[in-house]
Structure formats: C-alpha cells, structure tokens
C-alpha cells in the first residue's frame, strides 16, 4: 500500500519552454513550462528561480492549474544574462506559500533534474538571455593631437561596452564656439567603436575639442542596438571628465579666418617727394605668417604703385615699404581698391593654416589709409 501511495505522488518529469530557441533582450517574455507526472492543482503563486547571472530571476506561476503542465512567464530584466537559460538548482521550484497537489490532495514533489541534465530547461532548450544594455565607455579620436583649420577632418570615435549595430545616422554634437557642430555617424556598425567624421567649418573654435554635454550623442531617428536588440544607453561622461573626448585628446580647432582690420601708415602725416619711403601697415584680426612677397597696390596717379611686403610675419601687423617714384602723385594717399592686397604667389596664413581674407574696406572709408592718415604724394 505504501509503495502504491508513493507512486501516486506527482513529480516533475521535465522543464522546458514553449518559446522558440534564440536570443532574448530586456523586456522580452520567455514562457517556461514545468510538466508533472499527472495533473496538478495550484493555489497561490509558486515560483521558479532561473540562473540569470549576478542576480537570479524569480519567476511567478501564471497558468496551468488542473493540467499536468504549469506555465511560468519570465520577463527579461536589466542585467539578466545567460548563454543557455536554466533554473538555479534542483530546488529552484518553490511553493511560495502556495500549493501544488494532485486530485487526491497529495503534495507534488518539486525536485527538478540537475541543471544541464536530461529533462532540464538547459538541456531541452537553447535560450540566450541578454539583458545587459551597451553603454558608452569612452569617446576619443583616431586623429592625432594638433591644430585644425577650415576643411580639416577629425575622426571622433565612440566606444561601447559591447558590439553594437547601427541603423540610420546617429549624431554627435561638438562644442565649437558660438554654434555647435552636429557630426554624423560614418562607420563602425557591428563593432564596439563607432566613428563620427567632423569637418571643421568657418567660425568653429575650440581650445580643446569636446562634445557639448552628456546627452550629445543622439539617435537622430536611427538606432544603436546590441546583438539581442537592446537599445544602447547613450549617456556620455561629463565633458572634460575621464573618458571624455577633451580628456583623451588635445585637439585645437581654429575655423576663424584672419581678416584685415585696418590699413594705415607709421610714417607721419605730411607731403612726400620722389625717393621718400612711406611705411604702410596692414593689421589683421589675428597673428599671421607670410611666405613669398605679397603686394599692395596704391593709387598714385596715372599708374598704381605696387608695393612689396617688407616685414611682420608672425605678428598681426604687416609692413609694406613704399618708395615714391617720379610721376606719382596723390593729395591723400590710399590703396587702389578693396582688392589692392594680393598674394603674388605667396601666402598669408594664421597658426592653424587658414588663408587670410584679403578684402580691404573701401578707399576713404573707416580703417582705410586716407581715413587714418594725411599723406600727400607730390613729385
């Protein structure tokens, strides 16, 4: 009689899942089924503990009372991870103050097969759990440290904690002075590092290039997901903090072109004759370096006087020494036109290599020679 009663007690014959084999991300639902040797009735909410990494997932019973198979619905939570989902141990099925009994009222034996063994969840199914969201570990640049001018390209790299796949065109906003630079994603999908190519444009400036804020990386209607489909967390380190672009690199951006702010002369006001020398000075908005021999055309009568650059490279002010020639005359010396300053196959560049804009103010207008000086040429 005792053997007959013992054989009538329901036991667990198998644990499996009705969910298709595959990889599941945070928020996905996996249906676990626990099959008994006979129909059982459930009261309360029994629980099944799954092995899901650093924190186990405790899954509530959801349905099946009155049948031999009970269902437990597992929703993948943040941080859950398993390369082959299984329960935690042979005692992973617990009543949790409920009951599991057969028609005679006999309490079921809840002992499960050893994890990974025949009839275990891990043996019956191939369910990969990835509830670990990729995050940004570092932002840097593959471009060497240095100074960059208009038109130069800088390759910004954003590294994630795991491989990510990109769709669309995410964007990274860089802090570049009065107006931020919004940089498009260029490459790197399926790897851990994404590249954003930044081209320096006119007006961009930064003494140590960095992104604009911790939220500078944006999807722009695209996606950045891991292999399971978890959407990456895009929060960046604070600008200039460890792992930021500013902390990792020394990139100086100079997209400001030097311009002519004034043309005058260091020679005193007065009348000058043939053979006299007048020092004309052209002042720029920033320090410039000169190569070759730029020239300045002065209005001196029937034919203009073309004056060679003399000195000033490495400073903001360049000097052109004008030696008065016979036949040249002007009752208020000025340059010939707004385009009177010419490179003459030379260069006038700032420290970053931006070519200076050589346009002058109108002759006689503010910051022109005649507006600031009274120089009479009389030969």
C-alpha positions as CSV (number, residue, x, y, z in Angstrom):
1,X,0.0,0.0,0.0
2,X,2.8,2.4,0.9
3,X,4.5,1.8,-2.5
4,X,1.2,2.4,-4.3
5,X,0.7,5.7,-2.4
6,X,4.3,6.8,-3.2
7,X,3.9,6.1,-6.9
8,X,0.8,8.3,-6.9
9,X,2.6,11.4,-5.7
10,X,3.1,13.8,-8.7
11,X,6.8,14.6,-9.6
12,X,8.4,16.9,-12.1
13,X,9.1,15.0,-15.3
14,X,10.5,17.8,-17.4
15,X,11.2,21.6,-17.6
16,X,11.2,23.2,-21.0
17,X,9.9,26.3,-22.8
18,X,7.2,27.0,-25.5
19,X,9.3,30.0,-26.6
20,X,11.4,29.4,-29.7
21,X,15.2,28.9,-29.3
22,X,17.0,32.2,-29.7
23,X,18.4,35.3,-28.1
24,X,16.2,37.5,-25.9
25,X,16.6,41.1,-24.8
26,X,15.4,43.2,-21.9
27,X,11.6,43.2,-21.9
28,X,11.1,40.0,-23.9
29,X,8.9,37.3,-22.4
30,X,10.0,33.7,-22.2
31,X,7.4,31.1,-21.3
32,X,8.8,28.3,-19.0
33,X,6.8,25.1,-18.7
34,X,7.1,22.6,-15.8
35,X,5.5,19.2,-16.6
36,X,4.4,16.8,-13.8
37,X,3.7,13.1,-14.0
38,X,0.0,13.8,-13.5
39,X,-2.5,16.7,-13.4
40,X,-2.0,19.0,-10.5
41,X,-4.0,21.9,-8.9
42,X,-2.3,25.1,-7.9
43,X,-3.1,27.6,-5.2
44,X,-1.2,30.8,-4.6
45,X,1.7,31.7,-6.7
46,X,4.5,29.1,-6.8
47,X,7.8,30.4,-8.1
48,X,10.7,29.2,-10.3
49,X,14.2,30.6,-9.8
50,X,16.2,31.0,-13.0
51,X,20.0,31.3,-13.2
52,X,20.5,34.8,-14.9
53,X,23.9,36.0,-13.9
54,X,24.8,38.1,-10.9
55,X,21.1,38.2,-9.8
56,X,18.8,35.3,-10.3
57,X,15.3,35.8,-11.8
58,X,12.4,34.6,-9.6
59,X,9.5,33.9,-11.9
60,X,5.9,33.6,-10.8
61,X,3.5,30.8,-11.8
62,X,1.0,32.1,-14.4
63,X,-1.3,29.3,-15.6
64,X,-1.9,25.5,-16.0
65,X,-3.7,24.5,-12.8
66,X,-5.8,21.4,-13.4
67,X,-3.4,20.1,-16.0
68,X,0.0,18.3,-15.9
69,X,1.9,21.4,-17.2
70,X,2.3,24.6,-15.3
71,X,3.5,27.8,-17.0
72,X,5.8,30.4,-15.6
73,X,6.2,33.7,-17.5
74,X,9.7,35.2,-17.4
75,X,10.3,38.8,-18.5
76,X,14.0,39.5,-19.2
77,X,15.1,42.3,-16.8
78,X,18.0,44.7,-17.0
79,X,21.3,42.9,-16.1
80,X,20.0,39.4,-16.7
81,X,22.4,37.3,-18.7
82,X,22.7,33.6,-19.7
83,X,24.3,31.8,-22.6
84,X,21.9,28.8,-22.1
85,X,19.0,29.6,-19.8
86,X,18.3,27.1,-17.0
87,X,16.9,27.2,-13.5
88,X,19.1,27.8,-10.5
89,X,19.2,24.4,-8.9
90,X,17.3,21.2,-8.3
91,X,15.3,23.1,-5.6
92,X,14.5,26.1,-7.9
93,X,10.8,25.3,-7.9
94,X,9.2,26.6,-4.6
95,X,5.6,26.8,-3.3
96,X,6.0,30.4,-2.1
97,X,3.2,29.8,0.5
98,X,1.0,28.2,-2.2
99,X,0.3,24.5,-3.0
100,X,0.7,22.1,-5.9
101,X,-1.3,18.9,-5.3
102,X,-2.9,16.1,-7.3
103,X,-6.6,15.2,-7.4
104,X,-6.2,13.2,-4.2
105,X,-4.6,16.1,-2.4
106,X,-1.1,14.7,-2.4
107,X,1.5,17.4,-2.5
108,X,3.8,17.2,-5.5
109,X,7.5,16.5,-5.2
110,X,9.2,19.7,-6.6
111,X,12.7,18.4,-7.0
112,X,14.0,19.1,-10.6
113,X,16.5,17.4,-12.7
114,X,20.1,18.6,-12.2
115,X,20.8,21.7,-14.2
116,X,22.1,20.9,-17.7
117,X,21.0,17.2,-17.3
118,X,18.3,15.4,-19.3
119,X,14.8,16.9,-18.8
120,X,16.3,20.2,-17.5
121,X,15.4,23.5,-19.2
122,X,19.0,24.0,-20.3
123,X,19.1,20.5,-21.9
124,X,15.7,20.9,-23.6
125,X,16.1,24.5,-25.0
126,X,18.7,26.9,-26.3
127,X,17.6,30.2,-24.9
128,X,20.2,33.0,-24.7
129,X,19.4,35.9,-22.4
130,X,21.0,39.3,-22.9
131,X,19.5,41.9,-20.6
132,X,22.8,43.8,-20.5
133,X,22.5,47.2,-22.2
134,X,25.5,48.5,-24.0
135,X,26.9,51.8,-22.7
136,X,29.5,54.3,-23.8
137,X,32.9,53.5,-22.2
138,X,34.9,56.2,-23.9
139,X,35.0,59.0,-26.5
140,X,38.3,59.9,-28.3
141,X,39.6,60.5,-31.8
142,X,41.8,58.5,-34.1
143,X,43.1,61.8,-35.5
144,X,46.5,62.9,-34.0
145,X,46.6,65.8,-31.5
146,X,47.1,69.1,-33.1
147,X,45.6,72.3,-34.5
148,X,43.0,72.0,-37.3
149,X,41.7,74.6,-39.8
150,X,38.7,75.0,-42.0
151,X,38.2,71.9,-44.2
152,X,40.2,69.6,-42.0
153,X,38.6,66.3,-40.9
154,X,38.7,64.9,-37.4
155,X,37.6,61.2,-36.8
156,X,35.8,61.1,-33.5
157,X,35.4,57.5,-32.1
158,X,32.7,56.4,-29.6
159,X,33.4,53.1,-27.9
160,X,30.7,50.9,-26.4
161,X,30.9,48.1,-23.8
162,X,29.9,45.6,-26.4
163,X,29.4,45.3,-30.1
164,X,26.5,47.4,-31.5
165,X,24.6,47.6,-34.8
166,X,23.7,51.0,-36.2
167,X,20.7,52.0,-38.4
168,X,20.1,55.4,-39.8
169,X,22.5,58.3,-39.0
170,X,23.1,59.0,-35.3
171,X,24.7,62.3,-34.5
172,X,27.3,63.7,-32.0
173,X,27.1,67.4,-31.1
174,X,30.5,69.0,-30.5
175,X,31.2,72.2,-28.6
176,X,32.7,74.5,-31.2
177,X,32.1,78.1,-30.1
178,X,29.1,80.3,-30.8
179,X,27.4,77.5,-32.7
180,X,27.8,73.8,-32.0
181,X,28.9,71.3,-34.7
182,X,26.5,68.4,-35.3
183,X,28.5,65.5,-36.7
184,X,27.0,62.5,-38.5
185,X,27.9,58.8,-37.8
186,X,30.2,57.5,-40.5
187,X,31.1,53.8,-39.8
188,X,31.7,51.0,-37.3
189,X,28.3,49.1,-37.2
190,X,28.7,45.6,-35.8
191,X,31.8,46.6,-33.8
192,X,32.4,48.2,-30.4
193,X,33.6,51.5,-31.9
194,X,31.6,53.9,-34.0
195,X,33.2,56.7,-36.0
196,X,31.8,60.2,-36.5
197,X,33.7,62.4,-39.1
198,X,33.8,66.1,-38.2
199,X,34.8,68.6,-40.9
200,X,35.9,72.0,-39.5
201,X,33.8,74.8,-40.9
202,X,34.2,78.5,-40.9
203,X,33.6,80.0,-37.4
204,X,34.3,76.8,-35.5
205,X,36.6,77.2,-32.5
206,X,37.8,75.1,-29.6
207,X,40.9,75.3,-27.5
208,X,40.4,71.6,-26.5
209,X,37.7,69.9,-28.6
210,X,35.0,68.1,-26.7
211,X,31.3,67.2,-27.1
212,X,28.7,69.7,-25.9
213,X,27.1,67.7,-23.0
214,X,26.4,64.2,-21.5
215,X,23.5,64.0,-24.0
216,X,25.5,65.0,-27.0
217,X,25.1,61.5,-28.7
218,X,21.6,61.2,-30.2
219,X,19.9,58.6,-32.4
220,X,18.5,61.2,-34.9
221,X,15.7,58.7,-35.7
222,X,18.2,55.8,-36.1
223,X,19.1,53.0,-33.7
224,X,22.1,51.7,-31.8
225,X,21.4,48.2,-30.5
226,X,23.4,45.2,-29.3
227,X,23.0,41.7,-30.9
228,X,20.0,40.9,-28.8
229,X,18.3,44.2,-29.8
230,X,18.8,46.1,-26.5
231,X,18.9,49.8,-27.2
232,X,22.3,51.3,-26.1
233,X,22.4,53.9,-23.3
234,X,23.9,57.0,-25.0
235,X,24.8,59.0,-21.9
236,X,28.4,60.2,-22.1
237,X,30.9,61.1,-19.4
238,X,30.8,64.8,-18.5
239,X,32.8,67.0,-20.9
240,X,36.5,67.2,-19.8
241,X,36.0,64.3,-17.3
242,X,37.7,60.9,-17.6
243,X,36.9,59.0,-20.8
244,X,35.6,62.2,-22.5
245,X,37.0,63.5,-25.8
246,X,38.5,66.5,-24.1
247,X,40.3,64.4,-21.5
248,X,41.6,61.8,-24.1
249,X,42.8,64.2,-26.8
250,X,44.3,67.6,-27.3
251,X,42.5,68.9,-30.5
252,X,42.6,72.6,-31.2
253,X,40.0,73.8,-33.7
254,X,40.5,77.1,-35.5
255,X,37.9,77.8,-38.1
256,X,38.2,81.6,-37.8
257,X,39.8,83.2,-40.8
258,X,42.1,86.2,-40.3
259,X,40.7,89.4,-41.9
260,X,42.2,92.9,-42.4
261,X,41.0,95.2,-39.6
262,X,42.9,98.4,-40.7
263,X,45.4,99.8,-43.1
264,X,47.4,102.8,-42.1
265,X,51.0,104.1,-42.0
266,X,53.6,104.6,-39.4
267,X,55.0,107.5,-41.4
268,X,53.9,110.9,-40.1
269,X,51.3,112.9,-41.9
270,X,52.8,115.3,-44.5
271,X,54.0,115.9,-48.0
272,X,56.4,113.4,-49.6
273,X,58.6,113.7,-52.7
274,X,60.2,111.2,-55.1
275,X,62.6,108.9,-53.3
276,X,60.9,109.2,-49.9
277,X,59.8,106.0,-48.2
278,X,56.4,105.6,-46.5
279,X,55.8,102.6,-44.3
280,X,52.2,101.3,-44.9
281,X,50.9,98.8,-42.3
282,X,48.2,96.2,-42.8
283,X,46.8,94.9,-39.5
284,X,44.9,91.6,-39.3
285,X,42.4,90.3,-36.8
286,X,45.0,87.7,-35.6
287,X,48.6,86.8,-35.9
288,X,49.6,85.7,-39.5
289,X,52.6,84.1,-41.1
290,X,53.8,85.2,-44.5
291,X,55.5,83.3,-47.3
292,X,56.7,84.9,-50.5
293,X,56.2,88.6,-51.3
294,X,52.5,89.7,-51.1
295,X,51.9,93.2,-52.6
296,X,49.7,96.2,-52.0
297,X,48.6,98.5,-54.9
298,X,48.4,102.2,-54.1
299,X,46.5,104.8,-56.0
300,X,49.3,107.2,-57.2
301,X,48.0,108.8,-60.4
302,X,48.1,107.5,-64.0
303,X,49.6,104.2,-62.9
304,X,49.3,102.5,-59.5
305,X,52.3,101.9,-57.3
306,X,52.7,98.2,-56.5
307,X,54.4,97.9,-53.1
308,X,56.1,94.7,-51.8
309,X,55.7,93.2,-48.4
310,X,58.7,94.0,-46.2
311,X,58.2,92.6,-42.7
312,X,55.8,91.5,-39.9
313,X,55.4,87.7,-40.4
314,X,54.5,86.1,-37.0
315,X,52.6,89.2,-35.9
316,X,49.3,90.8,-36.5
317,X,50.7,93.8,-38.5
318,X,52.5,93.5,-41.9
319,X,54.6,96.4,-43.3
320,X,54.8,97.4,-46.9
321,X,57.5,100.0,-47.7
322,X,56.5,102.3,-50.4
323,X,59.3,104.3,-52.2
324,X,57.9,107.2,-54.1
325,X,58.8,107.2,-57.8
326,X,58.9,110.0,-60.2
327,X,55.5,110.9,-61.7
328,X,53.5,109.6,-58.7
329,X,51.0,112.0,-57.2
330,X,48.1,111.8,-54.7
331,X,46.7,114.5,-52.4
332,X,45.5,111.9,-49.9
333,X,47.3,108.6,-50.3
334,X,45.2,105.4,-50.3
335,X,45.2,101.9,-51.8
336,X,43.7,101.4,-55.3
337,X,40.7,99.2,-54.4
338,X,39.2,96.7,-51.9
339,X,41.3,94.1,-53.7
340,X,44.5,96.0,-53.6
341,X,46.2,93.5,-51.3
342,X,47.3,90.4,-53.3
343,X,49.3,87.3,-52.5
344,X,51.6,87.5,-55.6
345,X,52.1,83.7,-55.4
346,X,52.8,83.9,-51.6
347,X,50.6,83.1,-48.6
348,X,49.2,84.8,-45.6
349,X,48.0,82.2,-43.1
350,X,47.1,82.0,-39.4
351,X,48.6,79.5,-37.0
352,X,46.1,76.8,-38.0
353,X,46.8,77.3,-41.7
354,X,43.6,79.2,-42.6
355,X,44.2,81.6,-45.5
356,X,43.6,85.2,-44.6
357,X,40.7,87.1,-46.3
358,X,42.5,90.0,-48.1
359,X,39.5,92.2,-48.8
360,X,40.0,95.8,-47.7
361,X,37.5,98.5,-46.7
362,X,36.5,100.9,-49.5
363,X,39.1,103.6,-50.1
364,X,38.4,106.6,-47.9
365,X,36.1,104.6,-45.6
366,X,36.9,103.9,-41.9
367,X,40.1,101.8,-41.4
368,X,41.5,102.8,-44.8
369,X,44.8,104.7,-45.2
370,X,43.2,108.0,-46.2
371,X,40.7,107.8,-43.3
372,X,43.5,107.4,-40.7
373,X,46.4,109.4,-42.3
374,X,47.0,112.6,-44.4
375,X,49.8,111.6,-46.7
376,X,50.4,113.9,-49.8
377,X,52.5,112.4,-52.6
378,X,54.0,115.2,-54.8
379,X,56.6,114.5,-57.4
